[in-house]
Amino acid sequence: MSLNNVKTKELMYRLMISQLFYDGHKTMAVNLANIVKPHPACPPSDRLLNVVRMGIREEELITGKKELKPDPIAPGSGVDLEFETDVQTISPEPALYQTCYVTSHKGPCRVGAFHQSGLLVATGSHDTSIKILDVERMLAKSATPAEVIAQETPQQTMENHPVIRTLYDHNEEVTALDFHPVHQQLASGSKDFSIKFFDFSNPSVKKAYKSIQESSPVTCLSFHPSGDYILAGTETPTLRLYDVNTFQCFVAANPDDQHKKAVTGVSWSPNANLFVSCSEDGDIKIWDGVSNRVVNKFEAAHDGAEVCSVRWTRNSKYVLSCGLDSLVKLWELSTSRCLVAYTGAGATGRMEHRTTAVFNHTEDYVLFPDEKTISLCSWDSRNAERQKLLSLGHNGIVRTIVHSPTGPAFLTCSEDFRARFWFRKSSE
């Protein structure tokens, strides 16, 4: 038996003994320790449980059998102001989140995305690279003492590293990312005029298996909830809808439905009946998902300022937007009006760079990074009550914030080349 195998077995027995102590099976742990005679003694630990869990997930990723099914759906019913506004929040205030992991690129990090399962995140950079990170590994890394990490072998370090894929196939800045809702695929858009599709089930593949050549730099992407179609916005006013399987392209039959300037954001509604777009022209447009026609629009939604991002609520009744006027607004589709304006960010006035506004996983809070102070502004989503500020710890402005759809975690991407993963640990 090789020396490596002997050391691996010794570690395995140590982990087993520690796990038994941790689970309260003291007699069994002592009996096994008397047989194995580990040195030094094994303290109680649940590391074996975490190692097995990560090993199973890695095996599933490698074999392609991994199904990234969501954890139990986020609690609560989400925002629905039609029935009630005085609802007790059931999720932690964003100011209580803590940085659990930081990953770095070789250039400004400007875009990020969460998988709908909440198990993976992706980051894209000006350096043309894309990283996919495992959320459970980031949490495990943050919970592991520094002295334990220092004792890891190179093999263990590699196996436990949160970055599970690094993808290279663009020639210019990565500007848009979205995970396929069903398969282990990631779509990316870039200033190199292309949309690329990566199959990340194979750890050795770093290049895209499909690509679409656009006519101008890509600014935003959004998969249809079925995964069969993808919306693409570019630095032109024309919004495009692609069949992912055939690459057939669809555009609105009525040219007047299109925006007047570059498209800056697109998003499918959860029920797949509608999609929303926003633009440098200051308008927000609601489109029918079948006819590809505009059915509603909010002109000069942010007093004529460029609209930077649009997001749907879970029930597809409302759209959350933010603009260069430093305001965040909640729009009701049935009445075609702004119901809530979240104010207090951007105290020094108009922003210079685009960023995003998002809900937390329960839609109890609205989150928005302030450009001047590099802090996180948050509000109660129903009554717009301002919450405590959270310093984001970046040395440059935050260009993107994305929140986990399933738990208390979000990702911030900054001009300081870094992406920070934030998590609210249990009070227990």
C-alpha positions as CSV (number, residue, x, y, z in Angstrom):
1,M,0.0,0.0,0.0
2,S,1.4,3.4,-1.0
3,L,2.2,6.0,1.6
4,N,-0.5,8.3,0.3
5,N,-3.1,5.6,0.8
6,V,-2.0,5.0,4.3
7,K,-2.2,8.7,5.2
8,T,-5.6,8.9,3.6
9,K,-6.9,6.0,5.6
10,E,-5.5,7.5,8.8
11,L,-7.3,10.7,8.1
12,M,-10.5,8.9,7.3
13,Y,-10.4,7.0,10.6
14,R,-9.7,10.3,12.5
15,L,-12.6,11.9,10.8
16,M,-14.9,9.0,11.7
17,I,-13.8,9.1,15.3
18,S,-14.4,12.9,15.5
19,Q,-17.8,12.6,13.8
20,L,-18.9,9.9,16.3
21,F,-17.8,12.1,19.2
22,Y,-19.6,15.1,17.6
23,D,-22.9,13.0,17.1
24,G,-22.8,11.9,20.8
25,H,-21.7,8.3,20.1
26,K,-19.0,8.4,22.7
27,T,-18.7,4.6,23.3
28,M,-18.4,3.8,19.6
29,A,-15.8,6.6,19.2
30,V,-13.7,5.3,22.1
31,N,-13.9,1.7,20.8
32,L,-12.7,2.8,17.4
33,A,-10.0,5.0,18.8
34,N,-8.7,2.1,20.9
35,I,-8.4,0.0,17.7
36,V,-6.9,2.8,15.5
37,K,-4.9,4.5,18.2
38,P,-4.9,8.0,16.5
39,H,-2.3,10.5,17.6
40,P,-3.0,13.2,18.7
41,A,-6.5,12.6,20.1
42,C,-9.5,13.4,17.9
43,P,-11.7,16.3,19.1
44,P,-15.5,16.3,18.2
45,S,-16.0,17.6,14.7
46,D,-18.6,17.3,11.9
47,R,-15.9,17.7,9.2
48,L,-16.6,14.1,7.9
49,L,-20.2,15.0,7.2
50,N,-19.1,18.1,5.2
51,V,-16.4,16.2,3.3
52,V,-18.9,13.5,2.3
53,R,-21.5,16.0,1.2
54,M,-19.0,17.9,-0.9
55,G,-17.6,14.7,-2.3
56,I,-21.0,13.5,-3.4
57,R,-21.8,16.8,-5.1
58,E,-18.4,16.9,-6.9
59,E,-18.9,13.3,-8.1
60,E,-22.3,14.3,-9.5
61,L,-20.8,17.3,-11.2
62,I,-18.1,15.2,-12.8
63,T,-20.4,12.5,-14.0
64,G,-23.0,14.9,-15.2
65,K,-25.7,13.4,-13.0
66,K,-25.9,16.4,-10.7
67,E,-29.3,18.0,-10.6
68,L,-29.1,21.5,-9.2
69,K,-32.5,21.4,-7.6
70,P,-33.4,24.3,-5.4
71,D,-33.3,24.0,-1.6
72,P,-36.8,24.4,-0.1
73,I,-38.3,27.6,-1.6
74,A,-37.6,30.7,0.3
75,P,-40.1,31.2,3.1
76,G,-42.9,33.8,2.9
77,S,-45.2,34.8,0.2
78,G,-43.2,37.7,-1.2
79,V,-44.4,41.2,-1.9
80,D,-48.1,41.6,-2.5
81,L,-49.3,45.1,-1.6
82,E,-52.8,44.3,-3.0
83,F,-53.7,42.5,0.1
84,E,-51.5,43.6,3.0
85,T,-48.7,46.1,3.7
86,D,-48.1,45.5,7.4
87,V,-46.3,42.2,7.3
88,Q,-43.7,41.1,9.8
89,T,-40.4,40.5,8.2
90,I,-39.1,36.9,8.5
91,S,-35.6,37.3,7.2
92,P,-32.4,38.9,8.6
93,E,-31.8,42.6,7.9
94,P,-29.1,43.0,5.2
95,A,-26.9,45.0,7.5
96,L,-26.3,41.8,9.5
97,Y,-24.7,39.9,6.6
98,Q,-21.0,39.1,6.8
99,T,-18.3,38.5,4.1
100,C,-17.7,34.8,3.9
101,Y,-15.4,34.6,0.9
102,V,-13.6,36.9,-1.6
103,T,-12.5,35.9,-5.1
104,S,-10.3,38.0,-7.3
105,H,-10.1,38.6,-11.0
106,K,-7.3,40.3,-13.0
107,G,-9.5,43.2,-13.9
108,P,-12.7,44.9,-12.7
109,C,-15.4,42.4,-11.7
110,R,-18.7,43.8,-13.2
111,V,-21.3,41.1,-13.4
112,G,-22.5,38.2,-11.3
113,A,-25.3,35.6,-11.2
114,F,-26.9,33.1,-8.8
115,H,-28.1,29.7,-9.9
116,Q,-31.8,29.4,-9.1
117,S,-30.9,26.5,-6.7
118,G,-28.8,29.0,-4.7
119,L,-25.9,26.4,-4.8
120,L,-23.7,28.2,-7.3
121,V,-22.7,31.7,-8.2
122,A,-20.8,33.0,-11.3
123,T,-18.7,36.1,-11.7
124,G,-17.6,37.9,-14.9
125,S,-14.8,40.3,-15.4
126,H,-13.2,42.9,-17.6
127,D,-10.3,40.4,-17.9
128,T,-12.6,38.2,-20.1
129,S,-12.7,35.4,-17.5
130,I,-15.7,33.8,-15.8
131,K,-15.6,32.0,-12.5
132,I,-18.2,29.5,-11.1
133,L,-18.1,29.1,-7.3
134,D,-19.7,26.5,-5.0
135,V,-21.7,28.2,-2.3
136,E,-21.4,25.3,0.2
137,R,-17.6,25.3,-0.2
138,M,-17.5,29.1,0.4
139,L,-19.5,28.6,3.6
140,A,-17.3,25.7,4.7
141,K,-14.2,27.7,4.0
142,S,-15.4,30.5,6.2
143,A,-16.2,28.1,9.0
144,T,-12.9,26.3,9.0
145,P,-10.3,27.6,11.4
146,A,-7.2,29.1,9.8
147,E,-4.9,26.6,11.5
148,V,-6.9,23.7,10.0
149,I,-6.7,25.3,6.5
150,A,-2.9,25.8,7.0
151,Q,-2.5,22.0,7.5
152,E,-4.4,21.0,4.4
153,T,-2.4,19.1,1.7
154,P,-2.3,20.6,-1.8
155,Q,-4.8,17.9,-2.9
156,Q,-7.2,18.8,-0.1
157,T,-6.8,22.5,-0.9
158,M,-7.7,21.8,-4.5
159,E,-10.7,19.6,-3.5
160,N,-12.0,22.2,-1.1
161,H,-11.5,25.3,-3.2
162,P,-14.7,27.2,-3.8
163,V,-13.9,28.1,-7.4
164,I,-15.0,24.9,-9.3
165,R,-14.7,26.3,-12.9
166,T,-12.8,29.1,-14.6
167,L,-14.0,29.7,-18.2
168,Y,-12.2,31.5,-20.9
169,D,-13.7,32.1,-24.4
170,H,-14.4,35.8,-24.7
171,N,-12.0,38.3,-26.2
172,E,-13.3,41.3,-24.3
173,E,-15.1,42.2,-21.1
174,V,-17.8,39.9,-19.8
175,T,-21.0,42.0,-19.4
176,A,-23.8,39.5,-18.8
177,L,-24.3,36.1,-17.1
178,D,-27.3,33.8,-16.6
179,F,-27.6,30.2,-15.5
180,H,-29.8,27.8,-17.5
181,P,-32.8,26.9,-15.2
182,V,-32.6,23.2,-16.0
183,H,-29.2,22.0,-17.3
184,Q,-25.7,22.6,-16.1
185,Q,-25.1,25.4,-18.5
186,L,-24.2,29.1,-18.2
187,A,-24.8,31.8,-20.8
188,S,-22.5,34.8,-21.0
189,G,-22.5,38.0,-23.1
190,S,-19.6,40.2,-23.9
191,K,-18.4,43.4,-25.5
192,D,-16.8,41.1,-28.1
193,F,-20.3,41.0,-29.8
194,S,-21.0,37.4,-28.7
195,I,-23.2,35.3,-26.5
196,K,-21.6,32.0,-25.4
197,F,-23.0,28.9,-23.8
198,F,-20.8,26.8,-21.5
199,D,-21.5,23.3,-20.2
200,F,-19.9,23.3,-16.8
201,S,-20.8,19.6,-16.0
202,N,-17.4,18.7,-17.4
203,P,-14.6,20.1,-15.2
204,S,-12.0,20.0,-18.0
205,V,-14.0,22.1,-20.5
206,K,-13.1,25.8,-20.4
207,K,-14.5,26.8,-23.8
208,A,-18.1,27.4,-25.0
209,Y,-19.9,24.7,-26.9
210,K,-22.2,27.1,-28.6
211,S,-22.1,30.8,-29.5
212,I,-24.2,33.5,-31.1
213,Q,-22.6,36.3,-33.0
214,E,-24.4,39.6,-32.3
215,S,-24.2,42.9,-34.2
216,S,-23.0,45.0,-31.2
217,P,-21.7,44.5,-27.6
218,V,-24.1,42.5,-25.4
219,T,-25.4,44.2,-22.3
220,C,-27.8,41.8,-20.7
221,L,-29.3,38.2,-20.9
222,S,-32.2,36.4,-19.4
223,F,-33.2,32.7,-19.8
224,H,-36.9,31.8,-20.3
225,P,-38.0,29.8,-17.2
226,S,-38.1,26.7,-19.5
227,G,-34.6,27.3,-20.7
228,D,-35.7,27.0,-24.3
229,Y,-35.3,30.7,-25.1
230,I,-33.0,33.5,-24.1
231,L,-33.5,37.3,-24.3
232,A,-30.5,39.4,-25.3
233,G,-30.1,43.1,-25.0
234,T,-27.2,45.0,-26.7
235,E,-25.9,48.5,-27.2
236,T,-28.5,48.9,-30.0
237,P,-32.3,49.6,-29.2
238,T,-33.4,46.2,-30.7
239,L,-34.3,43.5,-28.2
240,R,-33.7,39.9,-29.5
241,L,-35.2,36.6,-28.5
242,Y,-33.3,33.4,-29.4
243,D,-34.4,29.8,-29.6
244,V,-31.5,28.1,-27.6
245,N,-31.8,24.9,-29.6
246,T,-32.1,26.3,-33.2
247,F,-30.5,29.7,-32.7
248,Q,-33.5,31.2,-34.6
249,C,-33.9,34.9,-33.8
250,F,-37.1,36.7,-33.1
251,V,-37.7,40.5,-32.9
252,A,-40.8,42.5,-32.5
253,A,-42.9,42.8,-35.6
254,N,-43.7,46.4,-34.8
255,P,-40.5,48.5,-34.9
256,D,-42.1,51.2,-32.7
257,D,-42.1,48.6,-29.8
258,Q,-38.3,48.8,-29.6
259,H,-36.4,51.2,-27.4
260,K,-34.8,54.3,-28.7
261,K,-31.4,53.7,-27.2
262,A,-29.3,50.8,-25.9
263,V,-31.0,48.1,-23.8
264,T,-29.6,47.9,-20.3
265,G,-31.7,45.2,-18.7
266,V,-34.0,42.3,-19.5
267,S,-35.9,39.8,-17.3
268,W,-38.5,37.1,-17.7
269,S,-41.4,37.0,-15.3
270,P,-41.5,33.8,-13.1
271,N,-44.8,32.8,-14.7
272,A,-43.2,33.1,-18.2
273,N,-46.1,35.1,-19.5
274,L,-44.2,38.4,-19.7
275,F,-40.8,39.9,-19.9
276,V,-39.5,43.4,-19.1
277,S,-36.8,45.5,-20.6
278,C,-35.2,48.9,-19.7
279,S,-33.0,51.2,-21.6
280,E,-30.7,54.2,-21.7
281,D,-33.8,56.0,-23.1
282,G,-35.3,56.0,-19.6
283,D,-38.3,53.8,-20.4
284,I,-39.4,50.5,-19.0
285,K,-41.4,48.2,-21.3
286,I,-43.5,45.2,-20.5
287,W,-43.7,42.6,-23.3
288,D,-46.1,39.7,-24.0
289,G,-44.0,36.5,-23.8
290,V,-45.9,34.9,-26.7
291,S,-46.7,37.6,-29.2
292,N,-43.4,39.5,-28.5
293,R,-45.4,42.8,-28.4
294,V,-45.2,45.6,-25.9
295,V,-48.3,45.5,-23.7
296,N,-47.4,48.2,-21.2
297,K,-44.7,50.8,-20.6
298,F,-43.5,53.3,-18.1
299,E,-42.1,56.3,-19.9
300,A,-39.4,58.4,-18.3
301,A,-39.6,55.9,-15.4
302,H,-36.8,57.7,-13.5
303,D,-37.5,61.2,-14.6
304,G,-35.7,60.7,-17.9
305,A,-32.6,59.2,-16.3
306,E,-31.2,56.0,-17.7
307,V,-32.8,52.9,-16.2
308,C,-30.1,50.4,-15.1
309,S,-31.9,47.3,-14.0
310,V,-35.3,45.6,-13.8
311,R,-36.4,42.7,-11.6
312,W,-39.7,40.9,-11.2
313,T,-41.4,39.9,-7.9
314,R,-42.2,36.2,-7.4
315,N,-45.9,36.7,-8.1
316,S,-45.1,38.6,-11.4
317,K,-47.3,41.5,-10.3
318,Y,-44.5,44.1,-9.8
319,V,-41.2,45.2,-11.3
320,L,-38.4,46.6,-9.3
321,S,-36.2,49.2,-11.1
322,C,-33.2,51.4,-10.4
323,G,-31.8,54.3,-12.4
324,L,-28.9,56.7,-12.6
325,D,-31.0,59.1,-10.5
326,S,-30.1,56.9,-7.5
327,L,-33.7,56.0,-7.0
328,V,-35.2,52.5,-6.7
329,K,-38.9,52.1,-7.6
330,L,-41.6,49.4,-7.4
331,W,-44.0,49.4,-10.3
332,E,-47.5,47.7,-10.2
333,L,-48.5,46.3,-13.6
334,S,-52.3,46.3,-13.0
335,T,-52.4,50.0,-12.3
336,S,-49.4,51.0,-14.4
337,R,-47.9,53.2,-11.7
338,C,-45.1,53.5,-9.3
339,L,-46.3,52.2,-5.9
340,V,-43.2,52.7,-3.8
341,A,-40.1,54.8,-4.2
342,Y,-37.1,53.9,-2.1
343,T,-35.1,57.1,-1.4
344,G,-32.0,58.1,0.5
345,A,-29.3,56.5,-1.6
346,G,-27.0,58.7,-3.7
347,A,-27.1,61.7,-1.3
348,T,-24.6,63.5,-3.5
349,G,-26.9,63.2,-6.5
350,R,-26.9,61.3,-9.8
351,M,-24.8,58.2,-10.2
352,E,-22.1,58.0,-12.9
353,H,-22.1,54.2,-13.4
354,R,-24.8,51.5,-13.7
355,T,-25.5,49.2,-10.9
356,T,-28.4,47.0,-9.9
357,A,-31.2,46.8,-7.3
358,V,-32.5,43.5,-6.0
359,F,-34.9,41.9,-3.5
360,N,-33.6,39.6,-0.8
361,H,-34.8,35.9,-1.0
362,T,-38.1,36.6,0.9
363,E,-38.7,40.0,-0.8
364,D,-38.9,41.6,2.7
365,Y,-36.0,43.9,1.7
366,V,-34.8,45.9,-1.2
367,L,-31.0,46.1,-1.6
368,F,-29.1,48.8,-3.6
369,P,-25.3,49.6,-3.5
370,D,-24.5,53.3,-3.1
371,E,-21.9,54.5,-5.5
372,K,-20.4,57.3,-3.5
373,T,-20.1,55.6,-0.1
374,I,-19.6,52.0,-1.3
375,S,-22.1,50.9,1.2
376,L,-25.3,48.9,0.9
377,C,-28.6,50.7,1.2
378,S,-31.6,48.6,2.1
379,W,-35.3,49.3,2.8
380,D,-38.3,47.4,4.0
381,S,-39.9,46.5,0.6
382,R,-43.4,47.2,1.7
383,N,-43.2,50.6,3.5
384,A,-39.8,51.9,2.2
385,E,-38.4,52.3,5.7
386,R,-34.7,52.8,5.5
387,Q,-32.6,50.1,7.2
388,K,-29.0,50.3,8.6
389,L,-26.2,50.8,6.1
390,L,-23.7,48.0,5.5
391,S,-20.1,48.9,4.5
392,L,-19.3,46.6,1.6
393,G,-15.6,46.6,2.1
394,H,-14.7,47.2,-1.5
395,N,-12.0,49.6,-2.7
396,G,-14.0,50.5,-5.8
397,I,-17.6,51.1,-6.7
398,V,-20.0,48.1,-6.8
399,R,-21.3,47.4,-10.3
400,T,-23.5,44.4,-9.5
401,I,-25.4,42.9,-6.6
402,V,-27.2,39.6,-6.9
403,H,-29.1,37.9,-4.0
404,S,-29.6,34.2,-3.5
405,P,-33.1,33.1,-4.4
406,T,-33.2,30.6,-1.6
407,G,-31.3,31.9,1.4
408,P,-29.7,34.9,3.2
409,A,-26.7,35.4,0.9
410,F,-25.7,37.9,-1.8
411,L,-22.8,38.6,-4.1
412,T,-21.2,42.0,-4.8
413,C,-19.0,42.6,-7.8
414,S,-16.7,45.6,-7.8
415,E,-14.2,47.7,-9.8
416,D,-11.6,46.7,-7.3
417,F,-11.3,43.4,-9.2
418,R,-13.0,41.5,-6.4
419,A,-16.3,39.7,-5.8
420,R,-17.5,39.3,-2.2
421,F,-19.8,36.6,-1.1
422,W,-22.0,37.7,1.9
423,F,-24.0,35.5,4.2
424,R,-26.1,35.9,7.3
425,K,-25.0,33.1,9.7
426,S,-27.5,31.6,12.1
427,S,-27.7,33.3,15.5
428,E,-27.3,29.8,16.9
